[in-house]
Amino acid sequence: MRLTSPLAALALASAFSVSAPYAAAENIDVLMSGLFAGQEATYVGYDSVEREDIPATSTVDRKYLIVDFRLQSEQGYEQLQASVHKVCMALLRDRDLISSLTRDGYDMVSVAFDRKSQYDCL
């Protein structure tokens, strides 16, 4: 009895050949795009930043990810903090994603709702 066909084996091998950074990126996009309902905020994307001017042996965060949203309307301080908390908690609850980012060398994830400010998820 044959358990897998050559086509099924090829499909299975292809599924496991996807690189971890791509899988993590796909997970971030899926997780973030469905986070805010309606008109509250729109997920724009993410950007990876690596500070080459900081030595790899430094205790300062060197590589981080910025998750970018745009608010549909101006928010007060408390509502903005609630939005930051919502994004950070969604990221932190996804243990597979956090493990993948850690393996890829990320020290921190930040959230931005405009081009002026970003907020760190601790």
HELIX and SHEET records of a PDB file:
HELIX    1   1 PRO A    6  PHE A   16  1                                  11    
HELIX    2   2 ALA A   20  SER A   33  1                                  14    
HELIX    3   3 TYR A   77  ARG A   93  1                                  17    
HELIX    4   4 ARG A   95  ARG A  103  1                                   9    
SHEET    1   A 4 ALA A  41  GLU A  50  0                                        
SHEET    2   A 4 LYS A  63  LEU A  71 -1                                        
SHEET    3   A 4 MET A 108  ALA A 112  1                                        
SHEET    4   A 4 GLN A 118  CYS A 121 -1                                        
END                                                                             
